[in-house]
Amino acid sequence: MSTTTEKLARDVKFLKAYALAATLLPLTGLLFAFSKPDKPVRFSEVSVERLNLVERDGTVKMIMSNQERFPQGVTIDGKHLDFKREHPGMLFYNTKGEECGGLIFGGQRDSAGRVSAGGHFSLDRFGQDQVIALNYQEHGGGYKAGLTFNDAPNESMTTLEEKYKAATPEQQQQAQKAGKLGLQTRLYVGTTAGRSSALLMADQKGENRVMLVANTEQSTLDFKDSQGRTRLTIGVDKSNQPVLRFLDEKGQPVKPAGQ
């Protein structure tokens, strides 16, 4: 009886040792593979919730993330500006490790069948917000898509946040018109919610100076003064007739100078 018991004990010890080796050997091989960063490792498919691309020193260069793990806010000059982000996507980082652009996207249909969707790719000025943006937005049955170019202030976002945190809305508006706060849209080319094709050009103060619009009703080119008032219109109307209009400050037709 004792011989049988001893044999069973040896068998149990052998099975435990075998199970342990079968578990540790694959793990050891996997760890060994990752212990050599210069040796390429190939996977047929990888599922992750967030992927951080970093330099050897740990500096983040790019993040790809789902909605839940997507970074919130932005850190510039060591100071964090907190705001909520509700979409998955990717972010790009410069040599300093600060955000310098990204891509977000999303889309859904509500219980009434209405679509709410969008996609946004942008590149930021150093220490500032987006100066180039490719955008698509759909909401309430209509959508628009286009490319926008912006001016951004010389000072960083965190510097301006501190500088104007006690400013009145009027002071902030004046600073924005002077190009010292926020973004100034300089150029937009794309479609509108009304399904027109459009080209908009603004001056350094954000005032729209040139607008080109094309649709089934008309194709017109408007030139505006420094107050954003249309002063000259060239185009073709819905009756396929050429249009040339000179306007005064109140939008009333006038004869061109010299006539």
C-alpha positions as semicolon CSV with decimal commas, in nm:
position;residue;x (nm);y (nm);z (nm)
1;M;0,000;0,000;0,000
2;S;0,281;0,239;0,092
3;T;0,453;0,166;-0,240
4;T;0,136;0,263;-0,428
5;T;0,101;0,585;-0,226
6;E;0,461;0,681;-0,291
7;K;0,412;0,617;-0,663
8;L;0,102;0,838;-0,671
9;A;0,292;1,114;-0,488
10;R;0,575;1,096;-0,743
11;D;0,323;1,112;-1,030
12;V;0,153;1,419;-0,879
13;K;0,488;1,594;-0,836
14;F;0,577;1,513;-1,196
15;L;0,245;1,649;-1,329
16;K;0,284;1,971;-1,127
17;A;0,636;2,020;-1,260
18;Y;0,520;1,952;-1,615
19;A;0,230;2,198;-1,587
20;L;0,461;2,466;-1,445
21;A;0,715;2,418;-1,723
22;A;0,443;2,424;-1,990
23;T;0,326;2,757;-1,853
24;L;0,661;2,925;-1,795
25;L;0,841;2,826;-2,114
26;P;0,607;3,015;-2,355
27;L;0,606;3,317;-2,123
28;T;0,983;3,311;-2,104
29;G;1,005;3,296;-2,482
30;L;0,766;3,589;-2,517
31;L;0,955;3,800;-2,263
32;F;1,282;3,712;-2,432
33;A;1,143;3,831;-2,765
34;F;1,041;4,167;-2,615
35;S;1,371;4,204;-2,430
36;K;1,542;4,277;-2,763
37;P;1,388;4,609;-2,881
38;D;1,597;4,616;-3,200
39;K;1,465;4,281;-3,318
40;P;1,142;4,309;-3,519
41;V;0,845;4,117;-3,379
42;R;0,560;4,031;-3,612
43;F;0,195;3,980;-3,515
44;S;-0,084;3,886;-3,751
45;E;-0,341;4,082;-3,549
46;V;-0,333;4,289;-3,232
47;S;-0,632;4,428;-3,040
48;V;-0,559;4,716;-2,803
49;E;-0,756;4,996;-2,639
50;R;-0,467;5,242;-2,657
51;L;-0,130;5,240;-2,831
52;N;0,150;5,481;-2,732
53;L;0,435;5,536;-2,980
54;V;0,739;5,660;-2,785
55;E;1,106;5,740;-2,832
56;R;1,373;5,537;-2,645
57;D;1,368;5,793;-2,363
58;G;0,991;5,752;-2,323
59;T;0,889;6,077;-2,497
60;V;0,546;6,026;-2,653
61;K;0,530;6,086;-3,030
62;M;0,186;5,951;-3,118
63;I;-0,116;5,805;-2,939
64;M;-0,391;5,592;-3,092
65;S;-0,680;5,537;-2,856
66;N;-1,040;5,437;-2,815
67;Q;-1,290;5,684;-2,671
68;E;-1,253;5,581;-2,306
69;R;-0,872;5,606;-2,296
70;F;-0,834;5,911;-2,521
71;P;-0,624;6,190;-2,354
72;Q;-0,829;6,470;-2,197
73;G;-0,718;6,831;-2,229
74;V;-0,373;6,944;-2,340
75;T;-0,043;7,022;-2,165
76;I;0,167;7,315;-2,291
77;D;0,478;7,454;-2,118
78;G;0,421;7,212;-1,831
79;K;0,071;7,352;-1,762
80;H;-0,246;7,151;-1,823
81;L;-0,557;7,295;-1,982
82;D;-0,846;7,064;-1,901
83;F;-1,129;7,001;-2,145
84;K;-1,331;6,698;-2,242
85;R;-1,279;6,490;-2,555
86;E;-1,552;6,244;-2,647
87;H;-1,417;6,070;-2,957
88;P;-1,160;5,803;-3,045
89;G;-0,867;5,885;-3,269
90;M;-0,499;5,968;-3,265
91;L;-0,279;6,254;-3,146
92;F;0,063;6,368;-3,268
93;Y;0,338;6,509;-3,043
94;N;0,641;6,726;-3,120
95;T;0,999;6,687;-2,994
96;K;0,903;6,868;-2,675
97;G;0,636;6,606;-2,609
98;E;0,348;6,850;-2,661
99;E;0,044;6,789;-2,879
100;C;0,083;6,922;-3,234
101;G;-0,211;6,773;-3,424
102;G;-0,447;6,480;-3,446
103;L;-0,738;6,293;-3,594
104;I;-1,079;6,226;-3,436
105;F;-1,391;6,067;-3,578
106;G;-1,734;5,938;-3,487
107;G;-2,090;5,886;-3,601
108;Q;-2,424;5,758;-3,483
109;R;-2,793;5,750;-3,567
110;D;-3,054;5,833;-3,302
111;S;-3,387;5,661;-3,242
112;A;-3,557;5,890;-3,496
113;G;-3,304;5,796;-3,763
114;R;-3,118;6,130;-3,756
115;V;-2,744;6,108;-3,824
116;S;-2,483;6,287;-3,618
117;A;-2,132;6,226;-3,750
118;G;-1,799;6,385;-3,820
119;G;-1,430;6,355;-3,881
120;H;-1,153;6,605;-3,807
121;F;-0,783;6,607;-3,897
122;S;-0,571;6,901;-3,781
123;L;-0,215;7,031;-3,744
124;D;-0,128;7,277;-3,466
125;R;0,107;7,571;-3,451
126;F;0,387;7,514;-3,195
127;G;0,242;7,574;-2,847
128;Q;-0,089;7,677;-2,999
129;D;-0,408;7,547;-3,158
130;Q;-0,487;7,415;-3,505
131;V;-0,376;7,620;-3,807
132;I;-0,478;7,359;-4,066
133;A;-0,798;7,156;-4,033
134;L;-0,974;6,910;-4,263
135;N;-1,327;6,871;-4,134
136;Y;-1,654;6,687;-4,201
137;Q;-1,969;6,752;-3,996
138;E;-2,319;6,612;-4,035
139;H;-2,613;6,701;-3,816
140;G;-2,987;6,745;-3,859
141;G;-3,005;6,615;-4,216
142;G;-2,733;6,835;-4,366
143;Y;-2,356;6,820;-4,376
144;K;-2,052;7,022;-4,477
145;A;-1,693;6,936;-4,548
146;G;-1,390;7,151;-4,611
147;L;-1,035;7,261;-4,548
148;T;-0,967;7,554;-4,315
149;F;-0,651;7,759;-4,258
150;N;-0,623;7,966;-3,939
151;D;-0,392;8,222;-3,786
152;A;-0,282;8,149;-3,428
153;P;-0,126;8,394;-3,177
154;N;0,249;8,407;-3,115
155;E;0,214;8,334;-2,742
156;S;0,133;7,982;-2,622
157;M;-0,215;7,870;-2,519
158;T;-0,122;7,843;-2,151
159;T;0,040;8,188;-2,149
160;L;-0,274;8,342;-2,298
161;E;-0,498;8,147;-2,061
162;E;-0,318;8,304;-1,767
163;K;-0,296;8,647;-1,931
164;Y;-0,667;8,681;-2,012
165;K;-0,831;8,476;-1,735
166;A;-0,949;8,795;-1,560
167;A;-1,036;8,984;-1,880
168;T;-1,393;9,089;-1,957
169;P;-1,574;8,943;-2,262
170;E;-1,523;9,278;-2,438
171;Q;-1,147;9,271;-2,368
172;Q;-1,123;8,912;-2,491
173;Q;-1,311;9,005;-2,809
174;Q;-1,077;9,298;-2,873
175;A;-0,774;9,073;-2,819
176;Q;-0,916;8,819;-3,061
177;K;-0,975;9,081;-3,331
178;A;-0,616;9,197;-3,282
179;G;-0,494;8,841;-3,336
180;K;-0,368;8,809;-2,979
181;L;-0,619;8,551;-2,854
182;G;-0,783;8,250;-3,015
183;L;-0,784;8,157;-3,382
184;Q;-0,854;8,375;-3,684
185;T;-0,996;8,189;-3,984
186;R;-0,810;8,307;-4,293
187;L;-0,922;8,065;-4,563
188;Y;-1,198;7,806;-4,608
189;V;-1,259;7,593;-4,916
190;G;-1,530;7,328;-4,924
191;T;-1,905;7,281;-4,914
192;T;-2,169;7,449;-4,699
193;A;-2,469;7,309;-4,512
194;G;-2,683;7,444;-4,798
195;R;-2,483;7,227;-5,043
196;S;-2,306;7,517;-5,213
197;S;-1,939;7,510;-5,301
198;A;-1,757;7,795;-5,130
199;L;-1,425;7,973;-5,101
200;L;-1,392;8,225;-4,818
201;M;-1,090;8,449;-4,756
202;A;-1,045;8,675;-4,452
203;D;-0,794;8,941;-4,350
204;Q;-0,569;8,940;-4,042
205;K;-0,856;9,066;-3,825
206;G;-1,083;8,782;-3,927
207;E;-1,306;8,998;-4,147
208;N;-1,434;8,816;-4,455
209;R;-1,298;8,997;-4,762
210;V;-1,360;8,759;-5,052
211;M;-1,638;8,503;-5,098
212;L;-1,687;8,274;-5,398
213;V;-2,008;8,068;-5,402
214;A;-2,135;7,824;-5,664
215;N;-2,467;7,635;-5,669
216;T;-2,757;7,562;-5,904
217;E;-2,894;7,915;-5,852
218;Q;-2,583;8,122;-5,910
219;S;-2,208;8,154;-5,920
220;T;-2,087;8,476;-5,762
221;L;-1,766;8,635;-5,641
222;D;-1,806;8,903;-5,373
223;F;-1,540;9,149;-5,263
224;K;-1,592;9,306;-4,919
225;D;-1,444;9,607;-4,741
226;S;-1,264;9,606;-4,405
227;Q;-1,601;9,610;-4,225
228;G;-1,717;9,293;-4,402
229;R;-1,964;9,477;-4,629
230;T;-2,001;9,359;-4,989
231;R;-1,884;9,634;-5,226
232;L;-1,840;9,447;-5,554
233;T;-2,016;9,140;-5,696
234;I;-1,921;8,956;-6,013
235;G;-2,100;8,646;-6,136
236;V;-2,378;8,473;-6,323
237;D;-2,735;8,468;-6,185
238;K;-2,999;8,193;-6,195
239;S;-3,118;8,320;-6,537
240;N;-2,767;8,264;-6,672
241;Q;-2,716;8,638;-6,706
242;P;-2,385;8,805;-6,618
243;V;-2,382;9,017;-6,302
244;L;-2,162;9,313;-6,215
245;R;-2,267;9,522;-5,915
246;F;-2,096;9,808;-5,732
247;L;-2,238;9,876;-5,386
248;D;-2,203;10,151;-5,127
249;E;-2,163;10,114;-4,749
250;K;-2,536;10,045;-4,712
251;G;-2,545;9,782;-4,986
252;Q;-2,713;10,011;-5,241
253;P;-2,607;9,996;-5,609
254;V;-2,377;10,276;-5,722
255;K;-2,193;10,365;-6,040
256;P;-1,824;10,282;-6,047
257;A;-1,580;10,567;-5,992
258;G;-1,515;10,770;-6,307
259;Q;-1,857;10,705;-6,464
